[in-house]
Amino acid sequence: MIIFWYWELFTSCYWDLAFF
């Protein structure tokens, strides 16, 4: 599902910003 893929991408960027 594209929504799931988009969610994974969004959360990845969010965590990257959170740690860095």
PDB file of N, CA, C and O in Angstrom, chain B, residues numbered from 101:
ATOM      1  N   MET B 101       0.853  -1.212   0.000  1.00  0.00           N
ATOM      2  CA  MET B 101       0.000   0.000   0.000  1.00  0.00           C
ATOM      3  C   MET B 101       0.882   1.254   0.000  1.00  0.00           C
ATOM      4  O   MET B 101       1.874   1.328   0.725  1.00  0.00           O
ATOM      5  N   ILE B 102       0.513   2.209  -0.805  1.00  0.00           N
ATOM      6  CA  ILE B 102       1.294   3.442  -0.920  1.00  0.00           C
ATOM      7  C   ILE B 102       1.220   4.256   0.368  1.00  0.00           C
ATOM      8  O   ILE B 102       2.194   4.909   0.743  1.00  0.00           O
ATOM      9  N   ILE B 103       0.085   4.223   1.040  1.00  0.00           N
ATOM     10  CA  ILE B 103      -0.054   4.983   2.288  1.00  0.00           C
ATOM     11  C   ILE B 103       0.934   4.469   3.321  1.00  0.00           C
ATOM     12  O   ILE B 103       1.554   5.248   4.045  1.00  0.00           O
ATOM     13  N   PHE B 104       1.078   3.137   3.383  1.00  0.00           N
ATOM     14  CA  PHE B 104       2.005   2.537   4.334  1.00  0.00           C
ATOM     15  C   PHE B 104       3.428   2.963   4.015  1.00  0.00           C
ATOM     16  O   PHE B 104       4.202   3.293   4.914  1.00  0.00           O
ATOM     17  N   TRP B 105       3.773   2.955   2.716  1.00  0.00           N
ATOM     18  CA  TRP B 105       5.117   3.356   2.294  1.00  0.00           C
ATOM     19  C   TRP B 105       5.356   4.816   2.642  1.00  0.00           C
ATOM     20  O   TRP B 105       6.432   5.177   3.118  1.00  0.00           O
ATOM     21  N   TYR B 106       4.367   5.646   2.408  1.00  0.00           N
ATOM     22  CA  TYR B 106       4.495   7.076   2.712  1.00  0.00           C
ATOM     23  C   TYR B 106       4.664   7.288   4.214  1.00  0.00           C
ATOM     24  O   TYR B 106       5.445   8.134   4.649  1.00  0.00           O
ATOM     25  N   TRP B 107       3.922   6.509   4.999  1.00  0.00           N
ATOM     26  CA  TRP B 107       4.010   6.616   6.461  1.00  0.00           C
ATOM     27  C   TRP B 107       5.410   6.238   6.935  1.00  0.00           C
ATOM     28  O   TRP B 107       5.982   6.900   7.801  1.00  0.00           O
ATOM     29  N   GLU B 108       5.958   5.162   6.358  1.00  0.00           N
ATOM     30  CA  GLU B 108       7.307   4.732   6.718  1.00  0.00           C
ATOM     31  C   GLU B 108       8.309   5.824   6.392  1.00  0.00           C
ATOM     32  O   GLU B 108       9.202   6.104   7.192  1.00  0.00           O
ATOM     33  N   LEU B 109       8.173   6.441   5.235  1.00  0.00           N
ATOM     34  CA  LEU B 109       9.095   7.498   4.828  1.00  0.00           C
ATOM     35  C   LEU B 109       8.970   8.700   5.759  1.00  0.00           C
ATOM     36  O   LEU B 109       9.974   9.288   6.162  1.00  0.00           O
ATOM     37  N   PHE B 110       7.742   9.060   6.094  1.00  0.00           N
ATOM     38  CA  PHE B 110       7.500  10.208   6.974  1.00  0.00           C
ATOM     39  C   PHE B 110       8.074   9.974   8.363  1.00  0.00           C
ATOM     40  O   PHE B 110       8.721  10.854   8.930  1.00  0.00           O
ATOM     41  N   THR B 111       7.837   8.792   8.905  1.00  0.00           N
ATOM     42  CA  THR B 111       8.335   8.492  10.252  1.00  0.00           C
ATOM     43  C   THR B 111       9.856   8.426  10.256  1.00  0.00           C
ATOM     44  O   THR B 111      10.488   8.785  11.249  1.00  0.00           O
ATOM     45  N   SER B 112      10.453   7.969   9.151  1.00  0.00           N
ATOM     46  CA  SER B 112      11.914   7.915   9.072  1.00  0.00           C
ATOM     47  C   SER B 112      12.485   9.319   9.180  1.00  0.00           C
ATOM     48  O   SER B 112      13.420   9.553   9.946  1.00  0.00           O
ATOM     49  N   CYS B 113      11.938  10.243   8.427  1.00  0.00           N
ATOM     50  CA  CYS B 113      12.417  11.624   8.455  1.00  0.00           C
ATOM     51  C   CYS B 113      12.175  12.225   9.838  1.00  0.00           C
ATOM     52  O   CYS B 113      13.012  12.968  10.351  1.00  0.00           O
ATOM     53  N   TYR B 114      11.038  11.906  10.433  1.00  0.00           N
ATOM     54  CA  TYR B 114      10.703  12.449  11.745  1.00  0.00           C
ATOM     55  C   TYR B 114      11.712  11.995  12.787  1.00  0.00           C
ATOM     56  O   TYR B 114      12.179  12.799  13.594  1.00  0.00           O
ATOM     57  N   TRP B 115      12.051  10.704  12.774  1.00  0.00           N
ATOM     58  CA  TRP B 115      13.008  10.191  13.750  1.00  0.00           C
ATOM     59  C   TRP B 115      14.401  10.753  13.497  1.00  0.00           C
ATOM     60  O   TRP B 115      15.153  11.008  14.438  1.00  0.00           O
ATOM     61  N   ASP B 116      14.746  10.947  12.212  1.00  0.00           N
ATOM     62  CA  ASP B 116      16.055  11.530  11.898  1.00  0.00           C
ATOM     63  C   ASP B 116      16.140  12.936  12.478  1.00  0.00           C
ATOM     64  O   ASP B 116      17.172  13.324  13.025  1.00  0.00           O
ATOM     65  N   LEU B 117      15.071  13.690  12.360  1.00  0.00           N
ATOM     66  CA  LEU B 117      15.062  15.050  12.893  1.00  0.00           C
ATOM     67  C   LEU B 117      15.078  15.022  14.422  1.00  0.00           C
ATOM     68  O   LEU B 117      15.662  15.899  15.058  1.00  0.00           O
ATOM     69  N   ALA B 118      14.443  14.026  14.995  1.00  0.00           N
ATOM     70  CA  ALA B 118      14.363  13.930  16.446  1.00  0.00           C
ATOM     71  C   ALA B 118      15.748  13.633  17.051  1.00  0.00           C
ATOM     72  O   ALA B 118      16.116  14.187  18.087  1.00  0.00           O
ATOM     73  N   PHE B 119      16.501  12.756  16.386  1.00  0.00           N
ATOM     74  CA  PHE B 119      17.817  12.398  16.914  1.00  0.00           C
ATOM     75  C   PHE B 119      18.896  13.380  16.499  1.00  0.00           C
ATOM     76  O   PHE B 119      19.883  13.565  17.210  1.00  0.00           O
ATOM     77  N   PHE B 120      18.708  14.012  15.343  1.00  0.00           N
ATOM     78  CA  PHE B 120      19.702  14.966  14.859  1.00  0.00           C
ATOM     79  C   PHE B 120      19.081  16.337  14.735  1.00  0.00           C
ATOM     80  O   PHE B 120      19.757  17.287  14.340  1.00  0.00           O
TER      81      PHE B 120
END
